[in-house]
Amino acid sequence: MAGYIFKRLLQVIPVFLGTTFLIFVVVYALPGDPIAALGGGKQHLSPSVYNELRQRYNLDDPLLVQYGKYMLNLFQGNFGTDFQGHEVSAIIARNWPTSIMLGATAWAMQVIVGIPLGVWAALNRGRFPDHLVGIVTTLAFAVPVFVVAYVSQIVFGVQLKWFPVAGVSAGWPVAFIVPAAALAIMGLAATARLTRSSLIENLQSDYVRTAIAKGMPRRRVVTNHALRNSLIPVVTFLGIEFGALMGGAIIIEGIFNLPGLGNQIFLAIGQQNGPTVVGISTLLVIVFLVVNLLVDVLYAYLDPRIRHA
Amino acid sequence: MKYATKRRSRVALAAGGAALALSLLVGCSVPGAGSGDGSSSFKISMYDPVNLTPANTWDYNLSKMLFTTPMDLDAETGEPVPAAAKSVESDDQLTWTITLQDGWKFHNGEPVTSASFIRAWNAAALGKNAWLQNGSFNKIAGYADLNPAEGEATTTELSGLTEVSETEFTVTLTEPFGLFPYLLTSNAFAPMPEAAFEDIDGFGKKPIGNGPYSIDNAYEPNQPVDVTRFDEYQGKAGNAEKITFVPYQSQDTAFNDLLAGNLDIVYPVPPDRLAEVDGLVDGRTAVSKIPNLNYLGLPLWDERFADVKVRQALSLAIDRDAFTEKILNGAGAPASSIAPDTVVGAQEGVCDACTYDPERAKQLLEEAGGWSGEMVLYGDQYAGRDQELQAMANQFKKVLGIDDVTFELSSYAKHAEIVDAKQAQGPFQLYMGAYYPHVSDFLGPLVTTDGYGNKTGYSNPKVDELVAQANALPVEEGLPLFEEAERLLWEDQPIIPLYYGYYTAAWSENVKSVPVGFSGLGDLRDVQVN
């Protein structure tokens, strides 16, 4: 087991370097000059200010040198400052809690609603509940997230006034329910589908047939035998999904004006504020890698075959 | 429309005065009773200001509440009137004497003196500090020394600023400039207290201003900012005791928040919601005519555009009335000169070819030898831009028979790069926002040879000379020269004016009325809370 974890840890390093470099390249290769963009629509930065800012942020160095300088700082725990002089680590520290609350709420919705929906469909295979879940999940996949977000904002916030339209002043959970639901909807559909197909497969397997043949009550067969095994891929998916939810909130946080990391990236991309985009993305990569690692280790623990593969 | 807007703000002022008098009376006769507007407050949307050091931000509305500049724009006329200054005067338009109001204080109690201004302006003008509005100081003597093209600046002080006394200082410019009082209405020219320089980063988040309101909580990106009325303010006091500025990423969200009753003023209303605005906030909207111009620049470096008849034909082919009505939902007025009529020195209709005349357009293009081949229209990815360009393409097709019209839409920054590098091979869409509502700030940047917003490469020595001469004269004396310069300009038609964009403000039932002014929202001190 220790050997497996060590090998798995070694894999993280190239993946981390590769992804951060890619983010760096993409952000800095964006068309347009980030310093000119600071001038607002007025193209009115004086040449001296323009040159000073380019120098201050190493923008005249070759890309590899910029990346090297950035990584050196990063390994010392320094995320640098954005083009407006704000510490990126301070931005992260301030916006992190909102994103965690949003992501965790959405994640909980996926677990609490997604798994039972999948189980319900699987146990009623080919009957009405199965079709209903099939239609609802297809719809959830088909409608873009921002449409769901805008429509639910207008319906539940503006018209029914059940929830706040935007912002976090109402606190958790009230301020987070609608945005988290909008954020969760796609993953929720995926969870339900995955649970359904996995459970159906297991219900047809030999050991379930054996259990039924032995005369075990159906309820116990489903919960103790079939469901436990069926949830292994679902747990894997939900683990990775947690990382994805952290970073996937860019649109949602923008629409609901939640002061989270996604909102900051949204703002930073608009301002071409490279250091913030790279800093937050790098952090999300780290989160994603750690979660992935944990999921793999957990998986290896649950299923010994994986360790030796 | 213009008169309706103006009358509304005048009525609001009168009502405000009456209410204030009434509340004072009540306050006198019933000791201890809470006055009507004692706890009044409202919430208003804003763009994220990024930084609140006056010369290092593009923010306008919040900054105007925290700081008072030497001059301010009059809500009725758009002309500069004294604010923090008692007077700004000059005999030769070269050396200006600024006399300050007596007894003004910063929010920390520090007196506002000549030194407060000189200190702030020197810091803003120093290139090494890299403050965003550094360029606003380039007319003051000594600016070049603080912003050398190469190497380090040898000095940190503008040679053109001289302290005469605690309340008087002089500003010497590099050349005569009669519009200097207009410049002094810009937030870049606000004073800063001594305390600011002990922790300039902290000041950018929680500034100590000299304005009608003081800041309660330090600004954090994308977090609301609360301000409270500053009781020792010597100028016109605000009606509301507190104002909360709420930053929004999406104006749509802000508008929804207004509809749900969580916000009192939204500015601007997102353009795609204008059609529904009347039904949703009946009568609680006002249009502001910001000094701006949306236009097509023409690539004068491309020989296909060398003949002025071609340029005029393109301009004559555009039906601006239909355009502003159908594409913009009325959020703009057809442009027929370089500046909208709310701007001092504007001459509506002076651009002869800025009307819709398909017959003349066709004829001019024929005289010029017709058009052959492809035409590319360039634009940025601002919402709705594709529709705007599509509408123009259709008219070029329908009226002039130019069939092969294509688009190149790029991100804002990429579009700016294409235009700056003169890589456009066809008309390019551009927006010009003036710093102050005077025609000088349109002509100078857009069509003089060295203008920072001159993207067409247009150069006419006569226009340059007239604008330079007019700039050097006192405002009233310069106007005829500006007018002549603009007449010459349209003989060459280097740009095609399209429309003057409007912004709309909308407000909740908690608010009586919202004044709109020459740079967008009017003076927020005038806002009356119900």
Interface residues (C-beta under 8 A of the other chain):
Chain A: L30 P31 G32 D33 P34 A36 A37 L38 G39 G40 G41 K42 Q43 H44 L45 S46 P47 S48 V49 N51 E52 L53 R56 Q84 G85 H86 I91 R94 Y150 Q153 I154 G157 V158 K161 P164 V165 A166 G167 G254 I255 F256 N257 P259 N263 Q264 F266 L267 Q271 Q272
Chain B: D48 V50 N51 W58 G127 K128 A130 W131 L132 Q133 N134 G135 N138 L146 N147 P148 A149 D201 G204 E220 P221 N222 Q223 V246 Y248 Q249 S250 D252 T253 A254 N256 D257 L259 A260 G261 N262 S410 S411 Y412 A413 K414 A416 E417 Y431 G433 Y435 Y452 G453
